[in-house]
Amino acid sequence: MTHAPPDPRLVVHTDLLRPTFGTRLRRYFLTGLVIAAPLAITASVTWWFVNFVDGLVKPLIPTAYWPDAHLPYPVPGFGLIIGLIGLTLLGFLTANFVGRTLIEAGEAILNRMPVVRGLYKGVKQVFETIFSQSGTSFRKVGMVQFPQPGMWSIVFISQEAAPEIAERLPDGDEQIGVFLPCAPNPTTGFFFYLPRREVVEVALSVEEGAKLVMSAGLIQPGEFAPKTTVLASTPPAAA
């Protein structure tokens, strides 16, 4: 029994489905870029931070105690280590009676300076709020209709409005403060108060919300970055 030859019009040429050398080269380049770029940026930022702290701390230490003075090459991170040890010791000393007394005496002096007083109190309150373990600021993520009804934006929920502010607002409902970050830089944005009923809380962490804003929605919550092997993969040849 003989079979009729296949119709040439229905034959799929697998050579046409295989990517060309230029396409493969481009995919390999993008794969390398995806791997190398985050590592390079992370290393650059870390190196800058270490050198920045070294530049602040090392001038406070006598040159004779620098490792650079006894070694033929510089030792990065020495100032950072000394800074961490110094901050830890400062926190330890502040926990006892003598340390608290010295801190209170120093703050009393700063409170008598007209310009420095307001700056110190404001900066201290911000740091106490951010690093407070019992604080609730920026622990939740929500959505509000902004910049116009029907358009929803990600916000970080802060705290309820103080009585001095809430009593001045026309709406009688509970007012809450929110921070609306800008994309792709979430450190800038808008802070405003609005009724709590207009804030829709979402089950996202602050980190997930920040990633969503920084990526302009490309990195969705719970979504991992695509595997780098996908960029270098080639479509299977047709049978």
C-alpha positions in Angstrom: 0.0 0.0 0.0 1.5 3.3 -1.1 0.9 6.7 0.5 0.5 9.8 -1.5 3.3 12.4 -1.0 2.4 15.3 1.3 1.1 18.5 -0.1 4.1 20.9 -0.3 1.8 23.7 0.8 1.2 22.0 4.1 4.8 21.2 4.9 6.2 23.3 7.8 9.8 24.1 7.3 11.4 23.9 10.7 14.3 26.1 9.6 11.9 29.1 9.4 10.9 28.5 13.0 14.4 28.5 14.4 15.7 31.9 15.5 18.6 33.4 13.5 22.0 33.9 14.9 21.3 37.6 15.5 18.2 36.8 17.4 20.0 34.3 19.6 22.8 36.8 20.2 20.3 39.5 21.2 18.6 37.1 23.7 21.9 36.1 25.2 22.9 39.8 25.6 19.5 40.6 27.3 20.0 37.6 29.6 23.5 38.8 30.6 22.1 42.3 31.1 19.3 41.1 33.4 21.9 39.2 35.5 24.6 41.8 35.6 22.7 45.1 35.9 21.1 44.4 39.3 24.4 43.1 40.7 26.3 46.1 39.4 23.8 48.7 40.7 23.6 47.0 44.1 27.4 46.8 44.4 27.7 50.5 43.3 25.2 51.7 45.8 26.7 49.6 48.6 30.2 50.8 47.7 29.0 54.4 47.7 27.4 54.0 51.1 30.4 52.4 52.7 32.7 55.2 51.3 30.2 57.9 52.5 30.2 56.6 56.0 33.9 56.1 56.0 34.3 59.7 55.0 32.2 60.9 57.9 33.6 58.6 60.6 37.3 58.2 59.8 38.2 61.9 60.3 37.0 61.6 63.9 39.6 58.8 64.6 43.3 59.4 65.0 45.3 58.4 61.9 47.4 56.1 64.0 44.4 53.8 64.5 43.5 53.5 60.9 44.3 50.2 59.3 45.3 52.1 56.2 48.3 53.5 58.2 49.7 50.0 58.8 48.8 48.3 55.6 50.0 49.0 52.0 46.4 49.2 50.8 43.2 50.9 52.0 40.6 49.0 54.0 37.1 50.0 53.1 34.4 49.7 55.7 36.5 50.6 58.7 34.5 53.8 59.3 31.2 51.9 58.9 32.2 49.3 61.5 33.3 52.0 64.0 30.0 53.9 63.3 27.9 50.8 64.0 29.8 50.1 67.2 29.5 53.8 68.3 25.8 53.9 67.7 25.3 50.7 69.6 27.4 52.0 72.6 25.4 55.3 72.5 22.2 53.4 72.7 23.6 51.3 75.6 24.7 54.3 77.5 21.4 56.1 76.9 19.5 53.2 78.5 21.0 53.9 82.0 20.4 56.8 84.3 23.7 58.6 83.6 23.2 58.5 79.8 19.6 59.7 80.0 20.7 62.6 82.2 23.4 63.6 79.7 20.9 63.4 76.8 18.3 65.4 78.7 20.9 68.0 79.5 21.9 68.3 75.8 18.3 68.5 74.7 17.7 71.3 77.2 20.5 73.3 75.6 19.2 72.7 72.1 15.7 73.7 73.2 17.0 77.2 74.0 18.2 77.7 70.5 15.5 79.3 68.3 16.3 77.8 64.9 18.0 74.6 66.0 15.2 73.7 68.4 12.6 73.3 65.7 14.9 71.4 63.4 16.1 69.0 66.1 12.6 68.2 67.4 11.2 67.6 63.9 14.0 65.3 62.8 13.9 63.4 66.1 10.2 62.9 65.9 10.5 61.6 62.3 13.2 59.1 63.3 11.2 58.0 66.4 8.1 57.4 64.3 9.9 55.5 61.6 12.0 53.2 63.8 9.3 52.8 66.5 8.4 49.1 66.9 4.9 49.9 68.2 4.1 52.6 65.6 1.5 52.1 62.9 2.7 54.6 60.3 3.3 53.2 56.9 2.4 49.7 58.0 -0.6 49.4 55.6 -1.2 50.0 51.9 -4.4 51.3 50.4 -5.9 52.8 47.3 -7.7 56.1 46.8 -9.4 57.7 43.8 -6.7 60.1 42.5 -6.3 62.3 40.5 -10.0 62.1 39.6 -12.9 59.8 40.4 -12.6 56.4 38.8 -8.8 56.5 38.8 -7.2 54.6 41.6 -3.7 55.2 43.1 -1.6 53.3 45.6 -1.1 55.1 48.9 0.7 54.3 52.2 -1.6 54.8 55.2 -0.2 56.9 57.9 -2.1 57.9 61.1 -5.4 59.4 62.0 -5.6 63.2 62.0 -4.8 64.9 65.2 -7.8 66.5 67.0 -6.4 70.0 66.2 -6.6 69.1 62.5 -9.7 66.9 62.4 -11.9 69.6 64.1 -11.0 72.0 61.3 -11.9 69.7 58.5 -15.5 70.1 57.1 -16.2 66.4 56.9 -17.4 65.0 60.2 -16.2 61.5 59.5 -12.9 60.1 60.8 -9.9 61.6 58.9 -6.8 59.6 58.1 -3.5 60.7 56.6 -2.1 59.0 53.5 1.0 59.4 51.5 0.7 59.0 47.7 4.1 58.2 46.2 5.2 59.2 42.7 6.4 56.7 40.2 9.2 55.6 39.8 10.6 57.4 42.9 8.4 56.5 45.9 10.3 58.9 48.2 8.5 61.8 46.6 4.7 62.3 46.5 1.8 64.0 48.2 0.5 63.8 51.7 -3.1 64.6 52.5 -6.0 63.8 54.8 -9.3 62.3 53.6 -12.2 60.4 55.2 -11.4 56.8 56.1 -14.3 55.6 54.1 -12.6 56.8 50.9 -9.5 54.6 51.6 -9.6 51.0 50.4 -7.1 48.9 52.3 -5.3 46.2 50.3 -3.5 43.1 51.6 -0.1 44.2 50.5 3.1 44.9 52.5 4.7 48.3 52.2 7.6 46.7 50.3 5.2 45.2 47.8 3.5 48.5 47.4 6.8 50.3 46.8 7.8 47.7 44.2 4.5 48.2 42.4 5.0 51.9 42.3 8.7 51.8 41.3 8.0 49.4 38.5 5.0 51.3 37.3 2.9 48.2 37.7 5.2 45.9 35.8 6.0 43.9 39.0 2.7 42.7 40.4 2.2 41.7 44.1 3.4 38.1 44.7 5.0 38.0 41.2 8.6 37.0 40.9 10.9 38.3 38.2 10.9 36.1 35.1 13.6 33.5 35.0 16.6 34.5 33.0 16.6 31.2 31.2 13.4 32.3 29.5 15.2 35.0 27.6 17.8 32.6 26.2 15.4 29.8 25.4 14.5 28.9 21.9 11.1 27.8 20.6 10.9 24.0 20.0 11.1 22.8 16.5 7.8 21.7 15.0 7.5 18.0 14.5 
